[in-house]
Amino acid sequence: MMEELDTDLDGFISLEEFTNFYKGGDDNAGAVGDDDGMAGLKDAFELRASHAGSWYTDNPKKLEEELDGWLRASGLVKSPDVRGVIAPHAGYSYSGRAAAYAFANIDPSSVSRVFLLGPSHHYYTPKCALSRATVYKTPVGDLTIDLEVNEELKATGKFELMDLHVDEAEHSMEMHLPYLAKVFHGYSVKIVPILVGALNAENEAMFGRLLAKYVDDPNNFFSVSSDFCHWGSRFNYTHYDKNHGAIHKSIEALDRMGMDIIETGDPDAFKQYLLEYENTICGRHPISVFLHVNFSPFLNFQWELSESIV
């Protein structure tokens, strides 16, 4: 298993560095491009679970047991009212148990499509990018990409397309896949993976508007991938409020403040929080898009703001 690129919070590297990391690829390996420079979806592929065996076990039986145990231990009841979750994407030894508190809420009988929004850690793009895969594979079951919705989004001219190496290197969406495969086992569901780049505020709102129409369909669900504070010199972030006691308590207070703001559903309040505290939330752009989805003036369905959506 190849080692992960050593990057900072955003982790963005040049295309040359990225392609050099994947030895033996062609000159365009890993490139993300606009429609004019892409062959479209005709060069689609099945995406392997590239982080299985390192970030989580690649043993199907063991992974099934872990997921089932974490989901049962959460004690949560499935609810058709839950239309979206924000869940972490660290290795399962760190985040697997915590992620269950998001995915255990999902009622698979009420969902036929999952929009999966994850941040880009290894490749810089100021846009959002769609997968060219037809299937995302996991050790506990495969998930089919909704090519029809992919084409709808691609037709807006606002999205880029990922090639194999960009898609395969990114862990933020992959870490949600085993849980989705587990929860939706035996149900007909398709996914729409969207890699969210380093968007400015205007583009966060724009992509939110583009996705807002899909929220009106009660069979659609949003799975947003994000860890929260990355603390320490490695991340160039050492915010410490001594009023909260130990460092880990200060970090917890900072993250809980952000979560409380996210629960209000107000993208501007979340933006102000990030500006004021500079919390190193790696999924801040997917979260912001998600908030704009719900704040869109074109949205007919209004979500009840409660802990159920976070």
JOHUCOR-V51182 format. One record per run of one state. SS is the DSSP state (2 for helix, 1 for strand, 0 for the rest). FROM is the first residue (numbers start at 1). TO is the last residue. If there is no record, write none. Layout:
((SS | FROM | TO) (SS | FROM | TO))
This chain:
((0 | 1 | 12) (1 | 13 | 13) (0 | 14 | 14) (2 | 15 | 21) (0 | 22 | 31) (1 | 32 | 33) (0 | 34 | 34) (2 | 35 | 37) (0 | 38 | 39) (2 | 40 | 43) (0 | 44 | 44) (1 | 45 | 47) (0 | 48 | 51) (1 | 52 | 52) (0 | 53 | 55) (1 | 56 | 56) (0 | 57 | 59) (2 | 60 | 74) (0 | 75 | 78) (1 | 79 | 79) (0 | 80 | 83) (1 | 84 | 87) (0 | 88 | 91) (2 | 92 | 103) (0 | 104 | 105) (1 | 106 | 106) (0 | 107 | 107) (2 | 108 | 110) (0 | 111 | 112) (1 | 113 | 119) (0 | 120 | 122) (1 | 123 | 123) (0 | 124 | 127) (1 | 128 | 130) (0 | 131 | 132) (1 | 133 | 136) (0 | 137 | 142) (1 | 143 | 145) (0 | 146 | 146) (2 | 147 | 154) (0 | 155 | 158) (1 | 159 | 162) (0 | 163 | 163) (2 | 164 | 169) (0 | 170 | 173) (2 | 174 | 183) (0 | 184 | 189) (1 | 190 | 196) (0 | 197 | 200) (2 | 201 | 215) (0 | 216 | 219) (1 | 220 | 225) (0 | 226 | 231) (1 | 232 | 232) (2 | 233 | 235) (0 | 236 | 236) (1 | 237 | 237) (0 | 238 | 241) (2 | 242 | 244) (0 | 245 | 246) (2 | 247 | 264) (0 | 265 | 266) (2 | 267 | 277) (0 | 278 | 283) (2 | 284 | 295) (0 | 296 | 306) (2 | 307 | 309) (0 | 310 | 310))
